[in-house]
Amino acid sequence: MRDGEPPLISDYANDPEMVELVAMFVAEFPERIRALREAFAKRDLRELASLAHQLQGAAGGYGFMTITEQAALVEQESKRRVFDRAFKEAFDELVALCARACPTEQS
């Protein structure tokens, strides 16, 4: 998490039926971040688009709409097939949001 940045809390943080599921989803973020960084380092735009698309769908279902929106942007940027500053900024912001994800305010 970046210094001074608050945790990104799921919209379902107070839903007793979702807390455990959200926690399991958040526990997967280190692996998702690793996969994103690996694809970025390889400049594998197809893999980046696929990973971003998967994250876009899943994050919304677990109450992380900010991540969903940023993942959609990364997917869109990946499809442009250009590694430019806009793409790098979108990618970095997605990774940062994922790193801030927290299932509840107590975590």
Residue frames as qw, qx, qy, qz and C-alpha x, y, z in Angstrom:
[[0.000, 0.891, 0.455, 0.000, 0.00, 0.00, 0.00],
 [0.360, 0.566, -0.047, 0.740, 1.27, 3.47, -0.83],
 [0.283, -0.207, -0.505, 0.789, 2.11, 5.69, 2.13],
 [0.182, 0.209, 0.195, -0.941, -0.86, 7.73, 3.23],
 [0.480, -0.046, -0.578, -0.658, -3.33, 5.80, 1.08],
 [0.617, -0.171, 0.507, -0.577, -6.27, 4.37, 3.02],
 [0.305, 0.020, 0.946, 0.109, -7.25, 0.73, 2.59],
 [0.446, 0.033, -0.452, -0.772, -9.76, 0.03, -0.15],
 [0.370, 0.029, 0.801, -0.470, -12.70, -1.56, 1.66],
 [0.034, -0.250, -0.885, -0.392, -15.21, -3.85, -0.02],
 [0.426, -0.260, -0.141, -0.855, -18.77, -2.57, -0.34],
 [0.799, -0.277, -0.469, -0.254, -19.69, -5.85, 1.37],
 [0.265, 0.359, -0.669, 0.594, -17.51, -5.27, 4.44],
 [0.354, -0.135, 0.539, -0.752, -20.58, -5.19, 6.68],
 [0.811, 0.062, -0.259, -0.521, -22.48, -8.03, 5.03],
 [0.585, -0.420, 0.668, -0.186, -22.12, -11.10, 7.27],
 [0.896, 0.270, 0.346, -0.070, -22.92, -13.41, 4.36],
 [0.659, 0.726, -0.098, 0.173, -20.11, -11.94, 2.23],
 [0.279, -0.873, 0.399, -0.027, -17.29, -11.21, 4.69],
 [0.730, -0.300, 0.587, 0.177, -15.64, -14.63, 4.44],
 [0.732, 0.508, 0.380, 0.247, -15.96, -14.74, 0.65],
 [0.219, 0.958, -0.099, 0.155, -14.52, -11.25, 0.29],
 [0.473, -0.730, 0.489, 0.066, -11.64, -12.18, 2.60],
 [0.795, 0.012, 0.549, 0.256, -10.83, -15.20, 0.40],
 [0.557, 0.765, 0.215, 0.242, -10.97, -13.01, -2.70],
 [0.056, -0.960, 0.260, -0.089, -8.65, -10.42, -1.14],
 [0.703, -0.475, 0.506, 0.155, -6.25, -13.18, -0.10],
 [0.791, 0.338, 0.409, 0.305, -5.77, -13.92, -3.81],
 [0.231, 0.971, -0.015, -0.059, -4.56, -10.39, -4.61],
 [0.348, -0.697, 0.546, 0.309, -0.83, -11.04, -4.07],
 [0.587, 0.065, 0.740, 0.321, -0.99, -13.80, -6.70],
 [0.434, 0.799, 0.410, 0.073, -3.06, -11.62, -9.06],
 [0.032, -0.955, 0.210, 0.208, -0.55, -8.77, -8.66],
 [0.501, -0.422, 0.671, 0.348, 2.34, -11.16, -9.33],
 [0.581, 0.375, 0.673, 0.261, 0.67, -12.42, -12.51],
 [0.272, 0.941, 0.200, -0.034, -0.09, -8.88, -13.69],
 [0.201, -0.855, 0.392, 0.272, 3.50, -7.74, -13.07],
 [0.583, -0.171, 0.719, 0.337, 4.90, -10.81, -14.80],
 [0.527, 0.614, 0.550, 0.206, 2.75, -10.24, -17.89],
 [0.099, 0.989, -0.002, -0.112, 3.68, -6.56, -17.89],
 [0.396, -0.666, 0.536, 0.336, 7.39, -7.35, -17.63],
 [0.540, 0.065, 0.755, 0.366, 7.05, -9.72, -20.60],
 [0.244, 0.337, -0.220, -0.882, 5.00, -7.10, -22.45],
 [0.020, 0.219, 0.952, 0.215, 2.39, -9.80, -23.00],
 [0.311, -0.002, -0.002, -0.950, -0.58, -7.64, -23.93],
 [0.618, -0.169, -0.629, -0.440, -2.87, -10.59, -24.58],
 [0.533, -0.251, -0.729, 0.348, -2.23, -11.96, -21.08],
 [0.065, -0.095, -0.337, 0.934, -2.59, -8.50, -19.53],
 [0.457, -0.106, -0.274, -0.840, -5.94, -8.01, -21.25],
 [0.657, -0.217, -0.701, -0.175, -7.09, -11.43, -20.06],
 [0.424, -0.207, -0.646, 0.599, -5.99, -10.90, -16.46],
 [0.101, 0.040, 0.155, -0.982, -7.54, -7.43, -16.37],
 [0.542, -0.170, -0.472, -0.674, -10.79, -8.79, -17.81],
 [0.612, -0.266, -0.736, 0.112, -10.97, -11.52, -15.16],
 [0.280, -0.188, -0.492, 0.803, -10.23, -9.03, -12.42],
 [0.246, -0.108, -0.148, -0.952, -12.79, -6.60, -13.79],
 [0.631, -0.284, -0.554, -0.463, -15.56, -9.17, -13.49],
 [0.637, -0.271, -0.658, 0.296, -14.54, -10.62, -10.15],
 [0.234, -0.003, -0.377, 0.896, -13.78, -7.39, -8.30],
 [0.379, -0.242, -0.151, -0.881, -17.23, -5.96, -8.89],
 [0.727, -0.289, -0.566, -0.261, -18.84, -9.11, -7.55],
 [0.649, -0.288, -0.521, 0.474, -16.88, -8.74, -4.33],
 [0.229, -0.910, -0.312, 0.149, -17.63, -5.06, -3.82],
 [0.456, -0.484, 0.226, 0.712, -14.53, -3.44, -5.30],
 [0.509, 0.786, 0.350, 0.009, -15.98, -1.24, -8.03],
 [0.014, -0.909, 0.322, 0.265, -12.90, 1.00, -8.14],
 [0.422, -0.347, 0.781, 0.302, -10.78, -2.03, -9.04],
 [0.584, 0.476, 0.655, 0.063, -13.39, -3.10, -11.61],
 [0.324, 0.930, 0.094, -0.148, -13.25, 0.30, -13.29],
 [0.123, -0.790, 0.539, 0.264, -9.44, 0.40, -13.31],
 [0.553, -0.086, 0.803, 0.205, -9.20, -3.16, -14.60],
 [0.566, 0.687, 0.456, -0.013, -11.54, -2.20, -17.45],
 [0.160, 0.944, -0.213, -0.194, -9.20, 0.67, -18.29],
 [0.341, -0.535, 0.734, 0.244, -6.15, -1.62, -18.27],
 [0.630, 0.267, 0.721, 0.113, -7.96, -4.10, -20.49],
 [0.440, 0.868, 0.213, -0.080, -8.86, -1.28, -22.89],
 [0.032, -0.873, 0.438, 0.211, -5.29, 0.05, -22.86],
 [0.557, -0.256, 0.764, 0.201, -3.94, -3.48, -23.46],
 [0.635, 0.507, 0.578, 0.077, -6.06, -3.79, -26.58],
 [0.253, 0.938, -0.111, -0.211, -4.51, -0.59, -27.98],
 [0.932, 0.130, 0.056, 0.333, -1.31, -2.66, -28.15],
 [0.340, 0.725, -0.209, 0.562, 0.94, 0.26, -27.17],
 [0.672, -0.441, -0.371, 0.464, 3.19, 0.37, -24.11],
 [0.193, 0.616, -0.013, 0.763, 3.05, 4.10, -23.50],
 [0.038, 0.191, -0.526, 0.828, 2.81, 6.33, -20.46],
 [0.624, -0.181, -0.010, -0.760, -0.99, 6.14, -20.31],
 [0.855, -0.046, -0.497, -0.139, -0.84, 2.36, -20.27],
 [0.499, 0.134, -0.642, 0.566, 1.88, 2.31, -17.59],
 [0.201, -0.219, 0.358, -0.885, -0.08, 4.74, -15.40],
 [0.774, -0.153, -0.180, -0.587, -3.29, 2.69, -15.76],
 [0.806, 0.037, -0.580, 0.113, -1.39, -0.49, -14.94],
 [0.293, 0.199, -0.591, 0.724, 0.39, 1.02, -11.93],
 [0.433, -0.232, 0.204, -0.847, -2.89, 2.35, -10.55],
 [0.855, -0.116, -0.356, -0.359, -4.53, -1.07, -10.90],
 [0.677, 0.074, -0.625, 0.382, -1.69, -2.74, -9.01],
 [0.038, 0.228, -0.458, 0.858, -1.84, -0.05, -6.32],
 [0.641, -0.228, -0.019, -0.733, -5.61, -0.47, -5.90],
 [0.865, -0.059, -0.490, -0.094, -5.24, -4.24, -5.62],
 [0.493, 0.153, -0.606, 0.605, -2.54, -3.79, -2.99],
 [0.195, -0.224, 0.332, -0.895, -4.89, -1.55, -0.97],
 [0.660, -0.254, -0.483, -0.515, -7.81, -4.00, -1.05],
 [0.054, -0.154, 0.795, -0.584, -9.06, -5.00, 2.35],
 [0.263, -0.373, -0.854, -0.248, -12.12, -7.16, 3.13],
 [0.378, -0.796, -0.473, -0.014, -13.22, -5.19, 6.19],
 [0.002, 0.891, -0.165, 0.424, -12.28, -2.07, 8.08],
 [0.724, -0.633, 0.267, -0.062, -10.86, -4.16, 10.92],
 [0.936, 0.173, 0.061, 0.299, -8.27, -5.85, 8.66]]
